[in-house]
Amino acid sequence: MQANSFTRAVGAPNPVFTGTITGLKNADVITASYSTTADQTSPAGTYPIIPSVDPSPALGNYAVTLINGTLTVHNWKFRAGWNSAGPRFFQDKFRTSRPTAKKYSLIRFFNPALSQL
C-alpha cells in the first residue's frame, strides 16, 4: 500500500489524500486512510503522508507493506483565479532590495487533476 504524493501552497488546506493498494486477490476489499502532521498553518517544507489500513477480516491473508507519500508545502501565495475546467494559477511576488525597483511576478500552473505544479 502506497500513499500518493501531493503539493500545496502555504495556507491552503490539505488535499484529499489517496493511495494505491496492489496485490489483492479473490475480490478482497481492504481500505486505507491517510494522514499527515501538516495542517493549514504549517510552514513550507515536506511532510510525510502516512497510510494506515482500516480493519478488515481479509487482512489476515496478507503481509501489508505501508509506503509513505510526501506532502510538499510551498511558500507560494494564491494570487489569480481559476476556471473549474482548467488549471489554477499560483503567483509568487517578490521585490529586489532597491526601493525603486519594479515588482515582478512569476506564475506557476497547477493542474488539479494531477495535484502537481
N, C-alpha and C positions, 0 to 999 in steps of 0.2 A: 504494500500500500504506500503510495507516494503522494504527498501534498504538492499541488502546483505552486509555482512562484508568482508573485504579483508585485506591482509597483503602484505607488500612490504619492500624492503631494502632502507636505506637512499641513495639518489642519483639516484634511479631508477624512471622511470616515473610512474605516477598513472596508475593502470589497468583501463580497461573499466568497469565502474560500472553498475551493474544490480540490479534488484529487483523483487519482486513478487506483482502482483495485483490480489486480490481474490474478489469474490462476484459479478462478472459481470454477467448480465442476458441479454437475448434476443440478443445475439451476439453483444452487445455494445462494441465499441472499445475505450479504454482510454489508452493513452500512458503516459510515465513518463520520466523525466530527473533526473539526479543525479549529485550532485556537492559536493565539499569539499573545505576547505580552504587550504589544504595541496597541495604543488607543489613539483617539483623535488628537490628543495633546502631546503625543510622543515626538521627540525631535528627529531630525534627519538621521538616517542610519539604516542598518539592516537588522531584522528581527526574524527569529525562526517561526515558521508556520508548522505547528505540531499536530500530526494526525493522531487520532485515537479511534479504536474500534468500538463500536456500540455493541453491547451484549447480544449474542446470538447463539442458539444451540448448535449451529453449524461450525462455530469457531473451533470446537474440539477436533475437527477434521483437518485443520490447517496449522502450519507453522507460519505465523504472521510476522513479516518484517516491516517496520514502520520507517519511512524515509521522510525527513523534514523538507519543507519547501522554504523559500525565503521571501519575506516582505521587505521590499526596499522602499524606504520613505525618503523622498527627495525634497529639497528645500525650494521647490518651485511654488509659485503662487498662482492660483487660478485667476485668470485675467479676462479671457474672452468667453463668449457664449458658445453654445454648440447646437448643432442640428441633431435631433434624435436619430436621424438616419445616417449621419456622417461622423467624422472624427471630432474629438474635443480639442480645444486649443489651450495649451498652457503657456504662460509667458513669464520669462524672467525679466526683471527690471534691475538695471544697475547704473551707477554713475561712476565717472572717473573721479579722481581725487581733486581735480581742479574745479572750483566753484562755477566757472563759466562754461563748463563742458555741457554738451547736449546730452539728453537722456537717450539711451539705446535700448532696444528690445530684441530679445531672441525668442522666437515662437517654436514650440515643440508640438508635434501632433500626437495625440493619444488615441489609439484605436480601442474602444471599449470592448469589442468582440475578442480581441487578443489580450486585453489587460496589459498592454505594454506600450511604451513610447516608441 
